[in-house]
Amino acid sequence: MELDDQVYDQIVQLCERGNTLVENGQIEKAIEHYIAALDLVPLPKNNWEASTWIYTALGDTYFLNCDYEKAKSDLYNALDCPNGISNPFILLRLGESLFECGEMDKAKEYLLKAYMLEGYKIFFNEDDKYFELIVDMI
C-alpha cells in the first residue's frame, strides 16, 4: 500500500521542515511539524513506512531534548512499523533512552541489537557510556 502522492508530499515537507528546525535548535516547533506529519498518516499508523521515519524523528528529537520517556514511547512505536525492528538507529536511540530512564536490562538488549547490526561504528558519535554498558557482552 502506498500513500496518496499529495499526502506523501505534505508529509515529506513537514518532516524536512522539522529536520531544519531541529538543526536550528527549535525543538518544540520541530515536534509540532513531526506530529502534523504523523496526523496525515492513515490508521493504523504502524502499517505505513512513513510512520517508521516520523516516529524515529520524533523519538530522536525528544532524546536530543532530554525527554527520554517520550523518546522511548515514539521509538517503541517506530519498532512496530515497517522495517523498524531491523533499523540500527532506532535500536540505538531506544537503548540510549532506556539507559537514561534507568532500565538497564532493556537498554543492554537494544544497544546490543544495534551493535550486532552495525558494529562499533554506530556508537562513534555517541557518549561512551552506552557502548560501555554492552562491552562485556560482546
N, C-alpha and C positions, 0 to 999 in steps of 0.2 A: 504494500500500500504506500502510496506517495501523497504528500500534502499537495493541495492546490498550489499552483505556481505563484499566484498572488500572495497567498498566505505565507508560503515559504519565503518569498522575498521580504515580506514585512518582518518575519522572524529574524532573518539574517541581518536586516538593517538595525533592528532593535539590539541584537546581540553585538554587532560591530560597534554601535554607539556605546553600549555598556562596557565593552572592552576598552574603548578610548577613555571613558570616564574613570575606569579603574586605574589606567595608566596615569591619569591626571589627579589621582587621589580623591576623586569624588565618589566614594564608595556607596553612599546611600542612593544617589541618583543612578548609579550603575545597577544596583539591586532592583530599583524600580523598573529599569529597562528590561532586565532579565525576566522579572516577574510578568511584565506586559507581554514578552515574547512567549513565555510558558502558557499564559492565558489564551494565546491563539492556537495552541496545540489541542486537537480534539481529544476527547475522552475515549478510552482510558489512555492517559498520558504515557504510561510505560510501554505502549505499543509502538511509539514513534521514535525514530532515530534522533530527530531534532531534540527530543526531551533529554536524551543522553547528554548532549553537549550543553543544553541550557542548565540542567541540574548541576552539571560539572562546573560550569561558570559560576553559578550561584554558590555552590559549596566552596569553591576556591576563593571567591570574593569574601564570603563570611570568614573563611580561615584567615585570610590576609588581614581582616578586620578584628581578629581575635575573638570572634563569636563562634566558638568551637561546637557548641550544641547545635546551632543552626547549620553549620558546615556539615556536621555528622549526618544530620537528617537529610539534607539535599544530596550528599554523596551516597548515602544508602539508596535513595531514590534513583540516582544515576546508575547504580549497580543493577537495578531491576529493569533497566531499559536496554534496547538492543545494543549488543557488544559491550555493555558496561562492565560485566564481570571479568572481561579479558583486557580491560583498559588499565595499563600500569599506572597512569597518572591518577586515575580515580582511586585505585587501591592505595597508592602512596598517600594522597591527601586524606583519605578516610583513616588510614593508620595513624597519620600525624594528628588528626582531630581527636581520635580515640585516645592517643597518648596524652594530649592536652586536657582531656576530660578525666584522666586518671584510670582509664580502662586498659590497663597494660597488657592483659592476656589477648584481648581482641586487637589491640594495636600491633602486637607482635605478629598475629595471624595475617593481617592485611599488609604490613610492611614486608613480611617475608614473601607474600604472594607477589608484591610489586618487584621485589628483588629477583624472584625466580623468573619473572617475565623480561626484565630489563637489565638485570645485573646491577653492579655498584653505580653505574653511570646515572641512574635515576636519582641517586642521592647527592650528586655533585654539588648542586646549588642549595641543598637543604642543611639545616642545623645538624651537626654531627650526632646529637643525642638520639635522633631517630634511627640511624644506622647502628649506633652502639647498642641499642635495645635488642637487635637481632644478630649481632656479630657472632655471638657464641652458638647460634643455631645453624650457622652456615657451614 
